[in-house]
Amino acid sequence: MVTRTMAGPAAIAALCTLALPAVPATAAPANSPVDAGQYRTAADAEPLDGAASSADGPTVAAGRTYTDSIAPGDRLYYSVALDAESHAWISAVAAPKPGTKVAYGDGIELELQSKDGDRCSSADADFGTDDAARPIANYVWRVAEPDGRCQEAGVYHLVVTRVSEATSDPGAWPLELRFMAEPPLAESGPTTPPDPGSIPTQPPPPPTGQAERRAGGTGFNDAVGIAHGVWTDRIRPGDTHFYRVPLDWGQQLFLQTEFGTTRVEDDTAYASDGVRVDFYNPARGFVATDDETYYGDDPAAIQAMGPPVAYENRYAAYGRDSGNVGFAGWYYVAVSVTEEVGEFADGPVPVVLRTTVEGEPQAGPVYDGDAAAAGFGVTDEDLDTAAEGVPADADGAGGAGKTLLAIGGIGGGVLLLAGLGLWTLLARRRPVPGTAPGPVPGPFAAGEATRTAPGAYAHGHHGAPPYGAQHGGQPYGDGHPYGDGPPAPPQQNRRR
């Protein structure tokens, strides 16, 4: 049995020092333990009760956000009306409170069904680490394409199922649903995805210079804007901070996330999955995730890169990472520190994000409608708000400055993996203390197994994930893990 040294009163007090977005004067202070780290829903979100039968599912309308809750074993149905032309992206966010006991495979499964019960698409989201409760999200979709599945106009069924181990906390999780309708193209667009070998893999040097303070938000609705540059934050154990980056057509994101040292109560202790980064697209679709061991008295870093944003990515059959980078708009980065880090680290963990947006914006496809207004595009105002650090709820995207509703928690995590090199892990080794980690390109795994992306699902292309479930690997196509497999290895929490 592994023993750990618990943080003392000074450490507990230090955990309460991180400033979070303001709440009304009548509420608890924003940096109080009552409000700390709780996921905030959209100000205009509507309450909804999912049904136990497809015959009774309440309607989820395009352009709207909804809140619900989901208990262990729940299989909730909702009704979705689709036309025959638009692309539909319907997401679910599960946000258990910080400190909620969860297992690495706990999470939610999503499915979009036709009226006849045919599966249009499916996906899932899980925590990937024991006791790493945090907001997790993913989406299902209907891509309008000739000879594709579920192309008829009509009512479809959104199904959200909670998966939990018997030993996990039995309490209900807050759930947020969002339906984004992407306008069809005015004329036929490209449907051939780029060759994986053509994707740039050599990252530029990461930005240097004085970092600017940017306190991340609690979720998608109050994510704080960041642009090309160096940004710093402090994240308490058990919390997740959200940031958003505008990416236009043809632009490519390179991200280096560095976790700095902090005082430790026990210099032999560590958390094997102590820090994590998750990456999501404008429709809250999961793109990638990665985690790293955190020691407290040594820095840790994760570097990664993504493919250029291209409409035809959605038709990629060789990797979900590329397929989920298929439209312009706000992309989201969620940086987490697990609660376990608080058992030996005294105070919040300093974090530095070195963000490089490579490439000039290119002309995108011609839509038959206002794609930017629907959330699929980048405007000059978006670029300004990113540079200024404006949170989503203050620029109209999350309710035009209205107070958001705190519903649930945040936990640990870290991101940007690569399937088939499309999200290339650049470096995962512990840096030498006192040195700044630089980008180290990772090799493409040309023969690596792949996953199916939107648009390719109808062809039945399934592949094994390049990483196991304990590393955030998720299926793409059937919404279920790739076989039972061996259990996750136990965490090692002492240096040897």
N, C-alpha and C positions, 0 to 999 in steps of 0.2 A: 504494500500500500504506500502510495506516495504522499508525503506530508508537505504542507506549504506554510510559509510564514504569512500571516494575514497583516494587511496594512493597519497601522495604528490610527488614533484619533486625528493626528495631523494630516495623514493621507486622506482620511474621509473628508476632512474639511476642505482639502485642496481639490477634491473631486467636484466641489460645488462652485468653482470659480469661473467656469467657462460661460461666457455670455451667449445667450440664444436669442432668436428673434423676439421682439417685444410682444406682450400680451396686454389686454386692457388693464387699466389701473385697478379695477375691482378684482382682478385675478391675482394669483400668487406671483411674486417677482419672477422674471423670465429665467433667472439663474438659480431658482430654488429647486430642491429635490423633487417637488411636486410636478414641476413642468419639464424638468431636464430630460432631454432626449426623446420626448414623446412625438411620434409621427403626427403631423398636422394635415388634416384633410382639406380639400379645396373649400373655400368659403361658400361657394354656391352648390356644394354637394347636397344631393337629396337622399334622405333615408329610404331604404328599400328592404323588403323582406323576401329573400329567395325562397322558392317553393320546393316542396319535396317531390313534386311531379312535374313533368314537362307540360302537362295540360294547364297548369296554374302559374307558370312563370311570369312574373311582372316584367313590364317592358323596360328595356335599356335602350334609350334613344341616342342617336348620333349627336355628338357635340356636347354631351352631358356627362356629369360625374355623379356617382352614387356611393353611399356607404351602407354597409351591412355588417354582419358578424358571422363567423363560421366556427362551429364546435367540432371536436374530434369525430370522425366518421360521417360528417355532414356531406351530402351530395345535393347542392343547391342548383335549381334551374331558373333561368331568366329567358325572356323572349327578346329576340333581336330582329327588326325588320330591315332587310337588305334590298337595295335595288339591283338592277342587272348590270350597272356600269361602274359604280364606285368600288374602290378597294376598301375593305373594312378591316380595322385593327381594334381589337377589343381586349383590354388589359385588366388584370386583377392584381392588387397589392395586398398582401397579408402583412399586418404590422403588430405582432405581439409586443407586449410591454417589455422594456428592458428587464433582464433578470428572470424572464420566464424560462422554465426548464424545457428545453427542446433537444431532440436527437438530431444527428447529422442528416438523416434521411427524411426528417419531418418537413412538410411543406404543403403546397397546393398543386393540384392537377387541373388543367383547363382543357375544355373540348368545345368545339363549335360543331353542332349537328344540324342536318337538314330535317325537315318535317317528317321524313321517313326514317330518321335515325342514322343516316349515313354520316360518317365523320368527314367534316370539311378540313379540319386541322386540329392539332392538339399540341400541348406543351406543358411544362411543369416548372416549378421553382422550389428549391429546398435550401436549407441552411448550410449544408456542406460541412458542418463542424458541430460537435456536441456543445450544448449550452452557448450557442452563438445567436441568440434571438435578435433579430433585426428586421427591418422592412425587406421583403423579398417580392419580386414582381416578374411577370411575364405576360405574353399576349397570345391570342389565337387570331386567325385572319381568314379573309376570303379575298384572294387576288383575282380580279376579273381578267380572264384570259380565254382565248378560244380553246374549246375542248377541255377546259378545267373543271374541277369539281365545284358543285354548289353555285352554279352560275345563274340560276333562275331567281327572279325577284320573288320575295315572299318572307314568311316568318321562319326564323331559325332559332335553335336552342343553344344558349350558352350554359355550360355545365361547369361548376366549380366544386371540386372535391378536396376535402382536407385529409391529409395523411399524417398520422401521429403514432409514435410508439406508445405502448401501454404505460411506460414509465414516465412519459412526458406530462407536462402540466395539462390538466383536462379543461382548463378555462377556454372560453371562446376567444378567438382572435378578431380584432377589427379588420374589416375588408373594404377596400375601395375599388370600384369598377369604373372604367372609362371607355367610351366608344368614340373612336376617331375615324371619320370617313374621309378618305383621300379622293379628290376628284379624278375622274377618268382623263385620259389624254385627249387633246383635240385632234391629234393625228397619231398614227401608229408610232410607237417608240421602240427602242432597242429591246430585244428579248434574249440576246446572247450575252451571258455574263463574261467578265474579263477572264483571260487566262491567268491562273494563279502565278505562273512564272513572270507575268508582266507587272505584278504589283510591286511597287518600290519597297525595298526592305532595308536600305541603308539609312538609318536615322541621322538627322542633323545633330550637331552638338546641342545639348539642352541649354535653355536660357540660363544666364547667370545674373549676378547683380543682387541688389537689395530686394528681399522679398517683401511683398505688400500683404498686409493682414486682410484675410477674408474669412470670416466666421461662417462656416457652411450651414445650410438649412437642415431641417429635420426630415425632409422628403422631397418628392417631386414638386409639390405645390409651393414650397418656399426655398427651393434650391437657389444658391447664390451664384450669380454670373462670374465666370472667370474667362479670360482671353489668353492670347499668347503672352507668356510672362512667367514670373515666379511669385507664388502665393504661399502664405503660411497660415496655419491654424493650430489649435490645441484641442485634442479630442479626449474626453474622459473615458476610462474603461466602461464598456457597456453601451457606448454611444456610436451612432453613425451620423456623419455629416454629408450632405448632398451639395454638389456643385453642378453647374450646367455650362456647356460650351457650344456656341453656335458654329455649325459646320455647313458650309454651302457646297453645292455641286462641285466635285473634283477635289475638294479639300481633304486632307489626311491629318489625323490626330496622332501625335506622339506625346506620351505622358510618362513622366518619371515621378513616382511618389516615394518620398523619403520619410521614414519614421525616426525621429531623433531620440537621443538618450534622455532618461529621466532618473531621478534618485530611486534607488531600490532598497527595500527592506531586507532582501536576501539575494546576494549576488550569485547564488547557484541556481536560482529559479528561472524558469522561462515558460512561455506559452507557445506550444508548437504551431498553433494556427492563430496566433495572437492578433495579427493585423490582416486586413483584407480590403480589396478594392473591387467593387462591382460596377459594371458599365452597361448602360441602357440607351436605347435609341429614342427619338422623339415620341414614339407611340408607347413608350415604356416596355418595349420588347427587350428581353435579356440578350446581351451580346456576348459578354465574357465575364469571368471572375478569376481571381487568384488570391492566395493567402501566403503568409510568410511567418516564420518563427520570430518571436520578439523576446529579447532578453532584458530590456530595460536599460542596462548599462552599456549596450552596444547598439549602434544604429542598424536599421534594416531598410531595404529599398526594393521596389518593384518597378521595372521599366517595361514598357510595351508600346506597340504601334498598331494602328488599324489601317484597313485598306481605304483608298479614296472613296468618297461618297459617290455612288453611281446608281441611277435608276435601275439599270439592268442587273444589279447585284441581287435583287429579289428573286431572280430566276436561277440563281446559282444552285447547283445540285451537289457541289463538292464541299461545302462548308457553311454552317449556319452563321458563322461570324461575319462572313461577307454578305450573306443574304439579309442580315438584319442591319446592314448599313446601306439601305436602299433608298433613302430620301434625305433631303436637306432639312435642317431644323435644329432645335436644341437637343444636344446629347447630354446625358446625365452621368456623373461620376459619384459613386457612393463610397466613402472611405470609413472603415469601421475599426474599432479597437474592442476586443472581446472583454467581457467582464472579468475573466480569469486574470488578465493583466493587472487588475486592481489588487490582486492578492499579494503582489510583490512590488509594484511600481507606486511611488509616492506622488500622486498628482496626475494631471492630464499628460498625454503624449504629444510632444511637438511634431507637427506634420508640415512638410514642404511639398508643394506640387509644382513641378516644372512642366509647363504646358507649351507645346509647339504645334501651331496650326500651319501646316505646310501646303503651299499651292495657292494660286489665285483662283477666285471663284469663276466657274465656267457657266456657260449658258445651259440651263437645265431643260427638261422636256417641256413641251407646251401643253398646259393643262386646260381642260374645258371647265374652268371654274377657278376660284381663288384658293390655291393650295396653301399660300402663306397664312391666310385667315383660318384655315383648317388645322394649322400647326405643322405644315410641311413646307418649310421655306425659311430663308434668312433675309431680314430687312436691315436697312441702315440703322434703324432704331435698336434692333437686336444687338448689333455690333457695339453700339454706344452703351447699352445697358450691361453688356458683358464686361466691357472695359471699366465701367464705373462700379461694378459689383452689385447691381440691382437684383434683389431676390425676385423670384417668379411671381409672388403674390403682390408685388408692388408695381408691376408693369402691365397689368391687365390680364396676364396669363393665368393668374391664380385667384382672381377676384378683385382686381383693381384696388389693392391696398386694404381690403377688408380683413378683419381678424380671422385667422384660420382656427380650426377646431382641432384640439389635441385628442388623439384617439388611442395611440398605442406606442410601442417602443421602438428601440433601435438596438443593434448589437454589434457584432464584430464582422469583419470581412475585408478582402482586397482582390484586385481584378486583373483584367486585361490579359487573357490567355490567348493561345493561338491554336486553332484547328487548321491543319494543313498550312501553317505559316501565315494565315490571314490575320490572326492576332498573334504576333510573334513575341514570345517571352524573351526579353533581351538579357536579363540577368536576375538570378535569384540566389546569389551568394551573399553572405554577410560581408559588408565592406570593412576594410581595415579602419579601425577607429582613427578619426582625424582626417580622413580623406573623403572627398565627395565622389560618390559613385557616378561613373559615366556610362553612356549607353553601350552595351555590348551586343551586337546583332546575334540573334539566335538563328540556327540553321533551319531551313525549310525541311520538313519531313515529307519528301515527295511521295512516299508510299504509305503515308499514315491513313488510318481509317477516317471516314468523314461522316458528316451529319447533313440532314436535309434542310434546306432553307425554304422560305415561302415561295410558292410558285412551282417548286419541284416536288412538293408533297404528293401531288396527283400521280406522279410517276413511280411512287412507292420506293424511293431510294432511301434506304436506312443504312446507317453505319454505326460502328461502335465509337463512343466518344474517345478522344485522345487522352482524357484524364478520367480517373475513377471518381465515384460519387463523393469521396471525401475531399476531393479537390474542386468541387463545384460542377463536375461534369453532369450534363443533363441531356436527355434524349431530345431529338427533334423529329417528330413525325408520328410517334405513337403515344407520347406523354407518359411513358413508364420507364423505369430503369432498365438498363441493358442486362437482363438476367439478374439472378439473385447475387451471385458473386460472393467473395469472402467478406466478412465483416470488416468495418473500418479498424485500422490498427489503433491500439490504445495510445493516448497522448502521453508523451514523455515530458515531464515538467521539471527535470533537474539536469544540470550539466554533469557530464561525466568526464 
